[in-house]
Amino acid sequence: MQISPIELEAMLTRAAQQGAKQALADVGLEGKDAALDIRDLRSLLDCVRFVRRTAVQTTVHLITTGLILALLAGIALKLRIFGSGG
């Protein structure tokens, strides 16, 4: 029995499609709402990434502001010490 390349390609394509459908069904992403579910998951992941990036930026801003305030407080103390002593 010989299978032509076209028939082999068709068989592989059907097998891949059935495997993909089964994999999606195994994780609960089957049916007509599957595409919407996947879009929702991608949107949720985008939101998580945005929140993580925003949290990191906020932390950096807070640390930077704290350092600047500490430097200003140190300068103010130094100026008061020099001003009252001399």
N, C-alpha and C positions, 0 to 999 in steps of 0.2 A: 504494500500500500504506500503510495507516494502522495505527499501533500504539497501543493504548489505554494510558492512564497506568498501569494495573495491570500490563499486559504489560511495559511499559518498566521499571517498578520491579522486576519479577521478573528481567528480563534484567540490570539493573544489580546486583541482589543476587547473582545467580549469578556475574557477572563479578568482583565484589568478592571473593567467597569464593574463586574460583579464583586470583585475584591474590594473596590473602593466603596461600593454601596454597603457591603457587609461591614467594613471598617466603620463607616459613618453610623450604621445602625447599632454597632456595638457600643459606641460612645453616646448614643441617644440623639444623633443628628440625622434623622431620617424623615421622609415625608415632604410635604409641600412647604412646611415652615423652616426647613433646614437652612436654606439660603439666608433667611431673616435671622435665624439663630446665630449663624456664623458672622453675619454683619454686626449683630449685637455684641458678640464676643470680641470682635475686633475693636469695636467702639469702646467696650469696657477696658480692653488692654491699652488703648490709646489714652483713656482717662487715667488709668493707673500710672502710665509713664509720665503724663503731664503732672499729676500730683507729686510723683517722686521727684521730678525735675524742679518743680516749684518749691518743694520742701528743702531740697539741697540749696537752691538759690536763697531761700529765706534764711537758712542756717548760716550761709556765707555772709549775708547782709548783717545778720545779728552779731556775728563774731567781729566783722569789720567795724560795725558801729561801736561795739563794746571796746575794741582796741583804741579807736579814735577817742572815745569818751575817757578812757583811762589815761591816754596821753594828754588830753586837755586838762584833766584833773591834776595830773602830775605837774604840768606846766603852771597851772594856777597856784598850786601849793608852793612851787619853787619861787614864783614871782612874789607871793605873799611873804615867804621867808626872807627873800632878799630885800623886799620893800620895808619890812618891819625892822630888819637888823641894821640897815644902813641908812 
